[in-house]
Structures are given as structure tokens and as C-alpha cells.
Amino acid sequence: MILTLALAATVSSPCLANSLVAPGPRSGIAKSRIAATPAGEWNKLSLSGGKNVEVWTLDGDSLNKVTFFGGIAAGQPLLRERDKKNSPLPKVAGDMLVTDIPTLLETTYRSQYAVNQMAIETQLPAKLDGHSGIRFSYSFTKSDDVRRKGEAVGAMVNGQLYLICYEAPEIYFFDKDVEKFRSLAGSIKL
């Protein structure tokens, strides 16, 4: 009985609860000015990885996820640092070029997640709500030895970084939902 109550308290705790993202307009994503209009339902994960970071998934974050980095200011890392002294994360620079964004993501992943295999595969000019940006694809493998693919679109707007990334295992899951991500990314408003 005590264990059941403890589990019930944990599950219903607002700080640990995931929430449903219904189709339709949504603003304030990643505690920023990002707004989007998802065509279908997503799940917003309660654990984000940083102050201006929000993660959505369809099937669970190990199977597919979209990470929103909303207005990361100059001098700040993309994610909350685990070990600033021994493994500091790279920081956003206010004068970053859009071509620096893929490298920032790669060096962040290598440090934060101990990713030793990561490749930026394509980089193309793109628009993020009319702002000049970059669309890039990448692949990486974490300690679980699952090869994941990613696609991202990002831009520097008024010295702040706005970046939206989709990641899923290369086998089956990436292709299954990449079009849903592209539709979502195409709906972004800043």
C-alpha cells in the first residue's frame, strides 16, 4: 500500500509529469518566442536538459524526439552543464555564423553525451520563419551502440540561437516520422 501511494505521488507530481501537445497553434515553446502548429499529437517530456530547451516525442525519446532550443543567448551552452570544470560545454557566440551551428551541436553532444562517433552529413541554406539559417543532417552513436540520424534547422536571431532538432534510430524510426518533423519545423514562428 505504501509503495502504491509513493508511486501514485511520483506519477502525479507536476515536476515529473509529461504532457500532451494537442494539434494546433502552440506558443512559448522552450520558454521562448518559438511558436509552432503541430498537425498531430506529440508528448512534451518533463525533463528538458536546460532552461530554454523543450523535448517532444511521439513514441519515447529513445525512439524519436524533437528538441527545441529557444533563444539560447550568447555565452550560454545549448544544454545544462553536468561538469563545468572538467567537461565544459561550448557556448553560443552572439556573432556566430549559421555554418557554426552544426559544429556547436556536434561538440555539445561529444562532451555532454560522450558521443565518439558523429558526422555532419549535409548542410544547406534554409529559412526559419524568414530568418536566414541552416538545415543540416547528421548521424551519431551513443554508448548504447544504436546508430541515430538527425535533422535540424536553426538560425541566429538578434544574437540568440533558435534550433530545432529531430533524432531517431536510423533503422525504421527516423524515416517513419521525419516528415512529421519537417511539417512541424515548417510551421515555426519566431
N, C-alpha and C positions, 0 to 999 in steps of 0.2 A: 504494500500500500504506500509506504513512504517513497519507494523508488518510482512508483507511478506518479505520485504528486510531484516529485522532483523533475521527472521527465516532462510532465504537463507544464510546469512552471518554466522550464527551459524552452520548450517549443512555443509557448505563448508570449515569451519575452519579446518586446518590440525591438530590442537591440540585436536580436539574433534571428528575427523573422524575415524571410524572403517575401516579396510581394508581387502580385500580378500586375503586369503592364498591359492594359487593355488597348485594343486598336484605337487609333485616332490621335489627335494632337496631344503632345505632352511637352511641357516646358520645364526649365530649371534642371535639366539633366546634368549630373555631376556637379551639382551646386554651382552652376554656371549659366551663361546665357544660351546654352545649346537647347534647341527645341527640335523635335522630330515628330513624324507622324507614322508610327508603325502600322503596317497593313494587317498584321495578325497579333496574337497574344505572345508576350515574352514574360520571363520571370526575372525580376530585379533581385540580385543577390544582396544580402545584407552586409557582407564583408566586401569592402571595395578596394583596399590597397592604398588609399590615400584620400586626402581632403577633397580634391576635385576629380575623383575617379569614381565611375559607376560601371557596374558589370551586369549585363543582361545575358540570359541563356534561354534556349528552347528545351534542351534535354539534359542539362547539367554542365557545369563549367569544364569538366574534363572531356566532354563530347562536342561542345560548341559554345562559344561565348563572343559577345561583343563588348569591348571595353571602350568607354568614353573617357577621354582626358579633356576636361573642360577648363580652358583658360589657365593653363599652368604658367605662372608668372616667371619672369626672368630670375635666375638664381635658385629656382626650385627644381627638385628632381621629379620625374614622372610619378614615382611611387614613394610611399612612406619607407624611409630607410630603415633597414634592420640593424646595420652595424656601420654607423657613420665613420668611426675611427679606422676600422680595418678593411672595410669594403664600401667606401663611399660611392654613391651613385652619381652619374654625370648630371649636370644641371642644364636647364633651358637657358639659352642666351637670348636676350632681347633682340639682337641683331642677327639671329640665326637665318640662314638661307633655307628654303624649303628642302633643298637637297641634303641638308644636315639632319632632317627629321628621321629618316630610316636608320642612320648611324646612331642617333640618340636612343632609339628603341632597342637596337641591337646591343649596344654597350650596357644599357639598363638591364636587359634580360640576362646577359652574360654574368653580370655582377649579382643581381638580386636572386635569380633562379638557378645559378650555376650552370647555365646553358653553355655547353662547349662546342656544339655544332649548330651554327646558324648561318644562313645565307640570305642576303637581299637579292631577289631574283629579277624583278623588273622595277623600273621607276619611270613614271610618265607624268607630264604636267596634268594638273586637274584643277577643278574649281570646287571650293567648299562654300556654298551659299554666295557665290560670286567673287569670293576671295581667291587670289592665286595660291595654289597649293600643289600637292603631290599625291599621286596614287602609287602605291608600291605593293609588291607581293614578296613574301619571304617564307622560309621554312626553318624549322628548328627541332631539336630533340632535347628533352629534359632527362633527368635521371631515370624516369620510368621507361626509357627507350622507345617511346611512341613518337613517331615522326609526325609533326604537325605542320600544317600550312597556314599561312596568314595573309590577309589582305587588309590594307589600311589606306585611309585618306586623311590628310592633315594640312593645316595652314597656320601661318603666323599672322595674327590679327592684333594690331596695336600692341606689339611686343609680347603677346601671350600665345601659347601653343594650344591649338584645338586639334585633337587627333582621335579618330575612331578606328578601332582595330577589330577584325573578325579572325578567330582562330578555331581550328578543329583538326582532329586527326586526319591525316592525308587520305587514308583508306576510308571510303564511303562518306564520312560525316562532313568533310569540307565541301564537296560538291553538292551534297544534299541540301545545304542551307545557304550557300554563297549568294544566290540570287535574292534571298530574303534580306541579307546584309546589304547588298547593293541597292535594293529598294529603300531600305532604312537610311543608308548613307545619303542617298539622293534626296531624301526629304529633310535633311538637316537645315536648320535656320540658325543664324547667329545674331 
